Amino acid sequence: MNKDTIKGDWKQLSGKIKAKWGELTDDDLKQSEGNSEYLLGKLQEKYGLAKDKAKQHLKDFGL
């Protein structure tokens, strides 16, 4: 999924992301606004994931 698609569909994606990773807050998602690097950092911070593992989770999710 490219950055333009992510930003265009962000409201739908953010709901799915929050359902999958419930520890991410609305503020986290609003702040990321489709920025996968920011989201990657938040997954690492909130879930204690290594960077490569967090990247794989985002990739599996389609981001």
N, CA, C, O and CB atoms as a CASP TS submission, in Angstrom:
PFRMAT TS
TARGET T0000
AUTHOR 0000-0000-0000
METHOD Language model
MODEL 1
PARENT N/A
ATOM      1  N   MET     1       0.855  -1.163   0.000  1.00  0.00           N
ATOM      2  CA  MET     1       0.000   0.000   0.000  1.00  0.00           C
ATOM      3  C   MET     1       0.907   1.234   0.000  1.00  0.00           C
ATOM      4  O   MET     1       1.824   1.318   0.817  1.00  0.00           O
ATOM      5  CB  MET     1      -0.976  -0.007   1.230  1.00  0.00           C
ATOM      6  N   ASN     2       0.670   2.188  -0.897  1.00  0.00           N
ATOM      7  CA  ASN     2       1.537   3.355  -0.943  1.00  0.00           C
ATOM      8  C   ASN     2       1.049   4.442   0.008  1.00  0.00           C
ATOM      9  O   ASN     2      -0.052   4.364   0.554  1.00  0.00           O
ATOM     10  CB  ASN     2       1.617   3.899  -2.364  1.00  0.00           C
ATOM     11  N   LYS     3       1.898   5.465   0.195  1.00  0.00           N
ATOM     12  CA  LYS     3       1.594   6.511   1.172  1.00  0.00           C
ATOM     13  C   LYS     3       0.321   7.273   0.840  1.00  0.00           C
ATOM     14  O   LYS     3      -0.440   7.618   1.744  1.00  0.00           O
ATOM     15  CB  LYS     3       2.747   7.476   1.265  1.00  0.00           C
ATOM     16  N   ASP     4       0.071   7.545  -0.446  1.00  0.00           N
ATOM     17  CA  ASP     4      -1.144   8.268  -0.823  1.00  0.00           C
ATOM     18  C   ASP     4      -2.388   7.463  -0.481  1.00  0.00           C
ATOM     19  O   ASP     4      -3.374   8.020   0.002  1.00  0.00           O
ATOM     20  CB  ASP     4      -1.130   8.599  -2.315  1.00  0.00           C
ATOM     21  N   THR     5      -2.351   6.163  -0.727  1.00  0.00           N
ATOM     22  CA  THR     5      -3.483   5.295  -0.400  1.00  0.00           C
ATOM     23  C   THR     5      -3.698   5.257   1.106  1.00  0.00           C
ATOM     24  O   THR     5      -4.832   5.320   1.581  1.00  0.00           O
ATOM     25  CB  THR     5      -3.256   3.871  -0.944  1.00  0.00           C
ATOM     26  N   ILE     6      -2.618   5.156   1.843  1.00  0.00           N
ATOM     27  CA  ILE     6      -2.717   5.109   3.304  1.00  0.00           C
ATOM     28  C   ILE     6      -3.349   6.386   3.827  1.00  0.00           C
ATOM     29  O   ILE     6      -4.255   6.330   4.658  1.00  0.00           O
ATOM     30  CB  ILE     6      -1.329   4.900   3.943  1.00  0.00           C
ATOM     31  N   LYS     7      -2.883   7.545   3.350  1.00  0.00           N
ATOM     32  CA  LYS     7      -3.437   8.806   3.832  1.00  0.00           C
ATOM     33  C   LYS     7      -4.897   8.964   3.422  1.00  0.00           C
ATOM     34  O   LYS     7      -5.701   9.485   4.195  1.00  0.00           O
ATOM     35  CB  LYS     7      -2.616   9.980   3.305  1.00  0.00           C
ATOM     36  N   GLY     8      -5.247   8.525   2.227  1.00  0.00           N
ATOM     37  CA  GLY     8      -6.620   8.650   1.760  1.00  0.00           C
ATOM     38  C   GLY     8      -7.592   7.773   2.518  1.00  0.00           C
ATOM     39  O   GLY     8      -8.748   8.149   2.711  1.00  0.00           O
ATOM     40  N   ASP     9      -7.144   6.621   2.944  1.00  0.00           N
ATOM     41  CA  ASP     9      -8.002   5.660   3.637  1.00  0.00           C
ATOM     42  C   ASP     9      -7.717   5.617   5.135  1.00  0.00           C
ATOM     43  O   ASP     9      -8.052   4.637   5.801  1.00  0.00           O
ATOM     44  CB  ASP     9      -7.821   4.273   3.038  1.00  0.00           C
ATOM     45  N   TRP    10      -7.104   6.668   5.668  1.00  0.00           N
ATOM     46  CA  TRP    10      -6.616   6.625   7.034  1.00  0.00           C
ATOM     47  C   TRP    10      -7.711   6.396   8.062  1.00  0.00           C
ATOM     48  O   TRP    10      -7.490   5.666   9.028  1.00  0.00           O
ATOM     49  CB  TRP    10      -5.902   7.889   7.347  1.00  0.00           C
ATOM     50  N   LYS    11      -8.889   6.994   7.889  1.00  0.00           N
ATOM     51  CA  LYS    11      -9.959   6.815   8.890  1.00  0.00           C
ATOM     52  C   LYS    11     -10.356   5.350   8.996  1.00  0.00           C
ATOM     53  O   LYS    11     -10.533   4.833  10.099  1.00  0.00           O
ATOM     54  CB  LYS    11     -11.194   7.671   8.530  1.00  0.00           C
ATOM     55  N   GLN    12     -10.498   4.678   7.858  1.00  0.00           N
ATOM     56  CA  GLN    12     -10.856   3.263   7.882  1.00  0.00           C
ATOM     57  C   GLN    12      -9.718   2.434   8.469  1.00  0.00           C
ATOM     58  O   GLN    12      -9.942   1.554   9.300  1.00  0.00           O
ATOM     59  CB  GLN    12     -11.202   2.769   6.467  1.00  0.00           C
ATOM     60  N   LEU    13      -8.511   2.721   8.034  1.00  0.00           N
ATOM     61  CA  LEU    13      -7.355   1.975   8.524  1.00  0.00           C
ATOM     62  C   LEU    13      -7.132   2.186  10.015  1.00  0.00           C
ATOM     63  O   LEU    13      -6.788   1.248  10.734  1.00  0.00           O
ATOM     64  CB  LEU    13      -6.109   2.379   7.755  1.00  0.00           C
ATOM     65  N   SER    14      -7.326   3.409  10.478  1.00  0.00           N
ATOM     66  CA  SER    14      -7.063   3.669  11.893  1.00  0.00           C
ATOM     67  C   SER    14      -8.004   2.866  12.792  1.00  0.00           C
ATOM     68  O   SER    14      -7.603   2.433  13.872  1.00  0.00           O
ATOM     69  CB  SER    14      -7.203   5.165  12.191  1.00  0.00           C
ATOM     70  N   GLY    15      -9.241   2.664  12.362  1.00  0.00           N
ATOM     71  CA  GLY    15     -10.165   1.831  13.132  1.00  0.00           C
ATOM     72  C   GLY    15      -9.700   0.390  13.189  1.00  0.00           C
ATOM     73  O   GLY    15      -9.770  -0.247  14.240  1.00  0.00           O
ATOM     74  N   LYS    16      -9.227  -0.126  12.073  1.00  0.00           N
ATOM     75  CA  LYS    16      -8.712  -1.498  12.029  1.00  0.00           C
ATOM     76  C   LYS    16      -7.440  -1.630  12.857  1.00  0.00           C
ATOM     77  O   LYS    16      -7.234  -2.632  13.541  1.00  0.00           O
ATOM     78  CB  LYS    16      -8.443  -1.927  10.579  1.00  0.00           C
ATOM     79  N   ILE    17      -6.589  -0.610  12.788  1.00  0.00           N
ATOM     80  CA  ILE    17      -5.337  -0.625  13.559  1.00  0.00           C
ATOM     81  C   ILE    17      -5.651  -0.636  15.048  1.00  0.00           C
ATOM     82  O   ILE    17      -5.048  -1.392  15.810  1.00  0.00           O
ATOM     83  CB  ILE    17      -4.450   0.600  13.202  1.00  0.00           C
ATOM     84  N   LYS    18      -6.591   0.200  15.458  1.00  0.00           N
ATOM     85  CA  LYS    18      -6.942   0.261  16.879  1.00  0.00           C
ATOM     86  C   LYS    18      -7.560  -1.051  17.355  1.00  0.00           C
ATOM     87  O   LYS    18      -7.341  -1.464  18.494  1.00  0.00           O
ATOM     88  CB  LYS    18      -7.911   1.420  17.139  1.00  0.00           C
ATOM     89  N   ALA    19      -8.328  -1.705  16.488  1.00  0.00           N
ATOM     90  CA  ALA    19      -8.911  -2.992  16.852  1.00  0.00           C
ATOM     91  C   ALA    19      -7.817  -4.043  17.038  1.00  0.00           C
ATOM     92  O   ALA    19      -7.912  -4.890  17.926  1.00  0.00           O
ATOM     93  CB  ALA    19      -9.917  -3.449  15.781  1.00  0.00           C
ATOM     94  N   LYS    20      -6.788  -3.989  16.207  1.00  0.00           N
ATOM     95  CA  LYS    20      -5.707  -4.978  16.296  1.00  0.00           C
ATOM     96  C   LYS    20      -4.743  -4.655  17.432  1.00  0.00           C
ATOM     97  O   LYS    20      -4.340  -5.545  18.180  1.00  0.00           O
ATOM     98  CB  LYS    20      -4.941  -5.048  14.972  1.00  0.00           C
ATOM     99  N   TRP    21      -4.378  -3.392  17.560  1.00  0.00           N
ATOM    100  CA  TRP    21      -3.422  -2.950  18.574  1.00  0.00           C
ATOM    101  C   TRP    21      -4.111  -1.968  19.502  1.00  0.00           C
ATOM    102  O   TRP    21      -3.937  -0.756  19.376  1.00  0.00           O
ATOM    103  CB  TRP    21      -2.166  -2.306  17.923  1.00  0.00           C
ATOM    104  N   GLY    22      -4.881  -2.485  20.421  1.00  0.00           N
ATOM    105  CA  GLY    22      -5.718  -1.684  21.299  1.00  0.00           C
ATOM    106  C   GLY    22      -4.989  -0.733  22.224  1.00  0.00           C
ATOM    107  O   GLY    22      -5.593   0.208  22.739  1.00  0.00           O
ATOM    108  N   GLU    23      -3.709  -0.954  22.445  1.00  0.00           N
ATOM    109  CA  GLU    23      -2.968  -0.046  23.319  1.00  0.00           C
ATOM    110  C   GLU    23      -2.619   1.266  22.630  1.00  0.00           C
ATOM    111  O   GLU    23      -2.217   2.224  23.290  1.00  0.00           O
ATOM    112  CB  GLU    23      -1.703  -0.714  23.807  1.00  0.00           C
ATOM    113  N   LEU    24      -2.768   1.318  21.307  1.00  0.00           N
ATOM    114  CA  LEU    24      -2.545   2.578  20.603  1.00  0.00           C
ATOM    115  C   LEU    24      -3.750   3.479  20.841  1.00  0.00           C
ATOM    116  O   LEU    24      -4.894   3.057  20.670  1.00  0.00           O
ATOM    117  CB  LEU    24      -2.311   2.343  19.073  1.00  0.00           C
ATOM    118  N   THR    25      -3.489   4.702  21.230  1.00  0.00           N
ATOM    119  CA  THR    25      -4.576   5.634  21.530  1.00  0.00           C
ATOM    120  C   THR    25      -5.033   6.360  20.266  1.00  0.00           C
ATOM    121  O   THR    25      -4.377   6.312  19.225  1.00  0.00           O
ATOM    122  CB  THR    25      -4.133   6.651  22.597  1.00  0.00           C
ATOM    123  N   ASP    26      -6.167   7.026  20.389  1.00  0.00           N
ATOM    124  CA  ASP    26      -6.643   7.861  19.283  1.00  0.00           C
ATOM    125  C   ASP    26      -5.613   8.938  18.962  1.00  0.00           C
ATOM    126  O   ASP    26      -5.395   9.270  17.796  1.00  0.00           O
ATOM    127  CB  ASP    26      -8.008   8.507  19.628  1.00  0.00           C
ATOM    128  N   ASP    27      -4.980   9.482  20.000  1.00  0.00           N
ATOM    129  CA  ASP    27      -3.942  10.495  19.793  1.00  0.00           C
ATOM    130  C   ASP    27      -2.751   9.922  19.026  1.00  0.00           C
ATOM    131  O   ASP    27      -2.196  10.587  18.152  1.00  0.00           O
ATOM    132  CB  ASP    27      -3.475  11.061  21.141  1.00  0.00           C
ATOM    133  N   ASP    28      -2.356   8.685  19.353  1.00  0.00           N
ATOM    134  CA  ASP    28      -1.258   8.031  18.628  1.00  0.00           C
ATOM    135  C   ASP    28      -1.591   7.937  17.141  1.00  0.00           C
ATOM    136  O   ASP    28      -0.765   8.243  16.280  1.00  0.00           O
ATOM    137  CB  ASP    28      -0.981   6.618  19.208  1.00  0.00           C
ATOM    138  N   LEU    29      -2.813   7.509  16.863  1.00  0.00           N
ATOM    139  CA  LEU    29      -3.223   7.327  15.477  1.00  0.00           C
ATOM    140  C   LEU    29      -3.371   8.656  14.753  1.00  0.00           C
ATOM    141  O   LEU    29      -3.000   8.781  13.586  1.00  0.00           O
ATOM    142  CB  LEU    29      -4.528   6.558  15.414  1.00  0.00           C
ATOM    143  N   LYS    30      -3.916   9.649  15.452  1.00  0.00           N
ATOM    144  CA  LYS    30      -4.058  10.974  14.837  1.00  0.00           C
ATOM    145  C   LYS    30      -2.686  11.564  14.556  1.00  0.00           C
ATOM    146  O   LYS    30      -2.466  12.162  13.502  1.00  0.00           O
ATOM    147  CB  LYS    30      -4.875  11.923  15.747  1.00  0.00           C
ATOM    148  N   GLN    31      -1.774  11.400  15.488  1.00  0.00           N
ATOM    149  CA  GLN    31      -0.419  11.921  15.329  1.00  0.00           C
ATOM    150  C   GLN    31       0.302  11.256  14.165  1.00  0.00           C
ATOM    151  O   GLN    31       1.067  11.908  13.454  1.00  0.00           O
ATOM    152  CB  GLN    31       0.375  11.725  16.612  1.00  0.00           C
ATOM    153  N   SER    32       0.066   9.971  13.966  1.00  0.00           N
ATOM    154  CA  SER    32       0.768   9.254  12.901  1.00  0.00           C
ATOM    155  C   SER    32       0.233   9.639  11.523  1.00  0.00           C
ATOM    156  O   SER    32       1.006   9.709  10.567  1.00  0.00           O
ATOM    157  CB  SER    32       0.642   7.743  13.107  1.00  0.00           C
ATOM    158  N   GLU    33      -1.086   9.892  11.398  1.00  0.00           N
ATOM    159  CA  GLU    33      -1.703  10.302  10.133  1.00  0.00           C
ATOM    160  C   GLU    33      -1.171   9.523   8.936  1.00  0.00           C
ATOM    161  O   GLU    33      -0.903  10.101   7.883  1.00  0.00           O
ATOM    162  CB  GLU    33      -1.481  11.781   9.908  1.00  0.00           C
ATOM    163  N   GLY    34      -1.019   8.232   9.095  1.00  0.00           N
ATOM    164  CA  GLY    34      -0.571   7.393   7.991  1.00  0.00           C
ATOM    165  C   GLY    34       0.935   7.259   7.883  1.00  0.00           C
ATOM    166  O   GLY    34       1.428   6.604   6.965  1.00  0.00           O
ATOM    167  N   ASN    35       1.677   7.864   8.799  1.00  0.00           N
ATOM    168  CA  ASN    35       3.135   7.783   8.789  1.00  0.00           C
ATOM    169  C   ASN    35       3.549   6.456   9.406  1.00  0.00           C
ATOM    170  O   ASN    35       3.489   6.278  10.623  1.00  0.00           O
ATOM    171  CB  ASN    35       3.775   8.982   9.558  1.00  0.00           C
ATOM    172  N   SER    36       3.966   5.537   8.565  1.00  0.00           N
ATOM    173  CA  SER    36       4.285   4.188   9.051  1.00  0.00           C
ATOM    174  C   SER    36       5.490   4.179   9.983  1.00  0.00           C
ATOM    175  O   SER    36       5.564   3.325  10.866  1.00  0.00           O
ATOM    176  CB  SER    36       4.543   3.258   7.878  1.00  0.00           C
ATOM    177  N   GLU    37       6.440   5.103   9.816  1.00  0.00           N
ATOM    178  CA  GLU    37       7.600   5.149  10.705  1.00  0.00           C
ATOM    179  C   GLU    37       7.185   5.555  12.123  1.00  0.00           C
ATOM    180  O   GLU    37       7.685   5.001  13.102  1.00  0.00           O
ATOM    181  CB  GLU    37       8.655   6.130  10.159  1.00  0.00           C
ATOM    182  N   TYR    38       6.283   6.508  12.226  1.00  0.00           N
ATOM    183  CA  TYR    38       5.775   6.911  13.540  1.00  0.00           C
ATOM    184  C   TYR    38       5.023   5.750  14.182  1.00  0.00           C
ATOM    185  O   TYR    38       5.201   5.450  15.363  1.00  0.00           O
ATOM    186  CB  TYR    38       4.852   8.155  13.419  1.00  0.00           C
ATOM    187  N   LEU    39       4.187   5.109  13.388  1.00  0.00           N
ATOM    188  CA  LEU    39       3.414   3.976  13.879  1.00  0.00           C
ATOM    189  C   LEU    39       4.336   2.840  14.311  1.00  0.00           C
ATOM    190  O   LEU    39       4.084   2.174  15.316  1.00  0.00           O
ATOM    191  CB  LEU    39       2.436   3.489  12.803  1.00  0.00           C
ATOM    192  N   LEU    40       5.385   2.627  13.561  1.00  0.00           N
ATOM    193  CA  LEU    40       6.381   1.621  13.903  1.00  0.00           C
ATOM    194  C   LEU    40       6.973   1.908  15.281  1.00  0.00           C
ATOM    195  O   LEU    40       7.098   1.008  16.112  1.00  0.00           O
ATOM    196  CB  LEU    40       7.492   1.578  12.838  1.00  0.00           C
ATOM    197  N   GLY    41       7.332   3.154  15.514  1.00  0.00           N
ATOM    198  CA  GLY    41       7.886   3.553  16.810  1.00  0.00           C
ATOM    199  C   GLY    41       6.901   3.340  17.943  1.00  0.00           C
ATOM    200  O   GLY    41       7.282   2.912  19.032  1.00  0.00           O
ATOM    201  N   LYS    42       5.633   3.639  17.689  1.00  0.00           N
ATOM    202  CA  LYS    42       4.617   3.455  18.723  1.00  0.00           C
ATOM    203  C   LYS    42       4.397   1.981  19.040  1.00  0.00           C
ATOM    204  O   LYS    42       4.186   1.621  20.198  1.00  0.00           O
ATOM    205  CB  LYS    42       3.305   4.092  18.290  1.00  0.00           C
ATOM    206  N   LEU    43       4.445   1.127  18.020  1.00  0.00           N
ATOM    207  CA  LEU    43       4.319  -0.313  18.274  1.00  0.00           C
ATOM    208  C   LEU    43       5.490  -0.798  19.119  1.00  0.00           C
ATOM    209  O   LEU    43       5.309  -1.604  20.032  1.00  0.00           O
ATOM    210  CB  LEU    43       4.252  -1.104  16.943  1.00  0.00           C
ATOM    211  N   GLN    44       6.679  -0.312  18.820  1.00  0.00           N
ATOM    212  CA  GLN    44       7.847  -0.695  19.602  1.00  0.00           C
ATOM    213  C   GLN    44       7.697  -0.223  21.049  1.00  0.00           C
ATOM    214  O   GLN    44       7.975  -0.969  21.988  1.00  0.00           O
ATOM    215  CB  GLN    44       9.129  -0.115  18.976  1.00  0.00           C
ATOM    216  N   GLU    45       7.258   1.016  21.211  1.00  0.00           N
ATOM    217  CA  GLU    45       7.118   1.606  22.539  1.00  0.00           C
ATOM    218  C   GLU    45       6.039   0.917  23.365  1.00  0.00           C
ATOM    219  O   GLU    45       6.284   0.546  24.513  1.00  0.00           O
ATOM    220  CB  GLU    45       6.805   3.080  22.419  1.00  0.00           C
ATOM    221  N   LYS    46       4.853   0.742  22.800  1.00  0.00           N
ATOM    222  CA  LYS    46       3.706   0.226  23.548  1.00  0.00           C
ATOM    223  C   LYS    46       3.752  -1.285  23.759  1.00  0.00           C
ATOM    224  O   LYS    46       3.275  -1.788  24.776  1.00  0.00           O
ATOM    225  CB  LYS    46       2.434   0.589  22.836  1.00  0.00           C
ATOM    226  N   TYR    47       4.327  -2.009  22.795  1.00  0.00           N
ATOM    227  CA  TYR    47       4.317  -3.475  22.869  1.00  0.00           C
ATOM    228  C   TYR    47       5.691  -4.083  23.105  1.00  0.00           C
ATOM    229  O   TYR    47       5.813  -5.303  23.219  1.00  0.00           O
ATOM    230  CB  TYR    47       3.743  -4.039  21.606  1.00  0.00           C
ATOM    231  N   GLY    48       6.725  -3.256  23.179  1.00  0.00           N
ATOM    232  CA  GLY    48       8.061  -3.759  23.446  1.00  0.00           C
ATOM    233  C   GLY    48       8.606  -4.631  22.328  1.00  0.00           C
ATOM    234  O   GLY    48       9.374  -5.561  22.575  1.00  0.00           O
ATOM    235  N   LEU    49       8.211  -4.331  21.103  1.00  0.00           N
ATOM    236  CA  LEU    49       8.649  -5.126  19.957  1.00  0.00           C
ATOM    237  C   LEU    49       9.982  -4.622  19.421  1.00  0.00           C
ATOM    238  O   LEU    49      10.262  -3.423  19.449  1.00  0.00           O
ATOM    239  CB  LEU    49       7.594  -5.096  18.850  1.00  0.00           C
ATOM    240  N   ALA    50      10.793  -5.540  18.938  1.00  0.00           N
ATOM    241  CA  ALA    50      12.004  -5.163  18.220  1.00  0.00           C
ATOM    242  C   ALA    50      11.579  -4.518  16.901  1.00  0.00           C
ATOM    243  O   ALA    50      10.489  -4.783  16.396  1.00  0.00           O
ATOM    244  CB  ALA    50      12.941  -6.405  17.977  1.00  0.00           C
ATOM    245  N   LYS    51      12.446  -3.673  16.351  1.00  0.00           N
ATOM    246  CA  LYS    51      12.101  -2.932  15.144  1.00  0.00           C
ATOM    247  C   LYS    51      11.718  -3.858  13.998  1.00  0.00           C
ATOM    248  O   LYS    51      10.729  -3.611  13.308  1.00  0.00           O
ATOM    249  CB  LYS    51      13.258  -2.050  14.726  1.00  0.00           C
ATOM    250  N   ASP    52      12.493  -4.926  13.787  1.00  0.00           N
ATOM    251  CA  ASP    52      12.187  -5.835  12.673  1.00  0.00           C
ATOM    252  C   ASP    52      10.857  -6.553  12.882  1.00  0.00           C
ATOM    253  O   ASP    52      10.131  -6.800  11.919  1.00  0.00           O
ATOM    254  CB  ASP    52      13.309  -6.864  12.504  1.00  0.00           C
ATOM    255  N   LYS    53      10.536  -6.887  14.116  1.00  0.00           N
ATOM    256  CA  LYS    53       9.262  -7.551  14.419  1.00  0.00           C
ATOM    257  C   LYS    53       8.093  -6.586  14.211  1.00  0.00           C
ATOM    258  O   LYS    53       7.062  -6.965  13.656  1.00  0.00           O
ATOM    259  CB  LYS    53       9.261  -8.090  15.872  1.00  0.00           C
ATOM    260  N   ALA    54       8.256  -5.352  14.654  1.00  0.00           N
ATOM    261  CA  ALA    54       7.213  -4.345  14.471  1.00  0.00           C
ATOM    262  C   ALA    54       6.996  -4.073  12.982  1.00  0.00           C
ATOM    263  O   ALA    54       5.858  -3.927  12.534  1.00  0.00           O
ATOM    264  CB  ALA    54       7.582  -3.039  15.210  1.00  0.00           C
ATOM    265  N   LYS    55       8.087  -4.004  12.218  1.00  0.00           N
ATOM    266  CA  LYS    55       7.976  -3.809  10.766  1.00  0.00           C
ATOM    267  C   LYS    55       7.203  -4.948  10.126  1.00  0.00           C
ATOM    268  O   LYS    55       6.378  -4.724   9.241  1.00  0.00           O
ATOM    269  CB  LYS    55       9.367  -3.695  10.126  1.00  0.00           C
ATOM    270  N   GLN    56       7.467  -6.163  10.569  1.00  0.00           N
ATOM    271  CA  GLN    56       6.772  -7.325  10.018  1.00  0.00           C
ATOM    272  C   GLN    56       5.281  -7.263  10.336  1.00  0.00           C
ATOM    273  O   GLN    56       4.453  -7.599   9.489  1.00  0.00           O
ATOM    274  CB  GLN    56       7.378  -8.626  10.567  1.00  0.00           C
ATOM    275  N   HIS    57       4.937  -6.842  11.533  1.00  0.00           N
ATOM    276  CA  HIS    57       3.525  -6.687  11.899  1.00  0.00           C
ATOM    277  C   HIS    57       2.837  -5.685  10.987  1.00  0.00           C
ATOM    278  O   HIS    57       1.731  -5.937  10.509  1.00  0.00           O
ATOM    279  CB  HIS    57       3.390  -6.243  13.362  1.00  0.00           C
ATOM    280  N   LEU    58       3.488  -4.543  10.739  1.00  0.00           N
ATOM    281  CA  LEU    58       2.900  -3.529   9.852  1.00  0.00           C
ATOM    282  C   LEU    58       2.799  -4.047   8.421  1.00  0.00           C
ATOM    283  O   LEU    58       1.815  -3.791   7.727  1.00  0.00           O
ATOM    284  CB  LEU    58       3.734  -2.236   9.884  1.00  0.00           C
ATOM    285  N   LYS    59       3.818  -4.772   7.991  1.00  0.00           N
ATOM    286  CA  LYS    59       3.809  -5.338   6.636  1.00  0.00           C
ATOM    287  C   LYS    59       2.672  -6.356   6.496  1.00  0.00           C
ATOM    288  O   LYS    59       1.953  -6.361   5.497  1.00  0.00           O
ATOM    289  CB  LYS    59       5.176  -6.006   6.313  1.00  0.00           C
ATOM    290  N   ASP    60       2.523  -7.205   7.496  1.00  0.00           N
ATOM    291  CA  ASP    60       1.438  -8.204   7.474  1.00  0.00           C
ATOM    292  C   ASP    60       0.071  -7.534   7.472  1.00  0.00           C
ATOM    293  O   ASP    60      -0.892  -8.072   6.926  1.00  0.00           O
ATOM    294  CB  ASP    60       1.550  -9.149   8.682  1.00  0.00           C
ATOM    295  N   PHE    61      -0.006  -6.353   8.087  1.00  0.00           N
ATOM    296  CA  PHE    61      -1.247  -5.616   8.162  1.00  0.00           C
ATOM    297  C   PHE    61      -1.540  -4.877   6.851  1.00  0.00           C
ATOM    298  O   PHE    61      -2.663  -4.433   6.610  1.00  0.00           O
ATOM    299  CB  PHE    61      -1.199  -4.637   9.322  1.00  0.00           C
ATOM    300  N   GLY    62      -0.511  -4.755   6.016  1.00  0.00           N
ATOM    301  CA  GLY    62      -0.687  -4.079   4.733  1.00  0.00           C
ATOM    302  C   GLY    62      -0.181  -2.654   4.705  1.00  0.00           C
ATOM    303  O   GLY    62      -0.500  -1.894   3.790  1.00  0.00           O
ATOM    304  N   LEU    63       0.604  -2.287   5.702  1.00  0.00           N
ATOM    305  CA  LEU    63       1.149  -0.922   5.751  1.00  0.00           C
ATOM    306  C   LEU    63       2.606  -0.908   5.419  1.00  0.00           C
ATOM    307  O   LEU    63       3.227   0.155   5.412  1.00  0.00           O
ATOM    308  CB  LEU    63       0.935  -0.302   7.112  1.00  0.00           C
TER
END
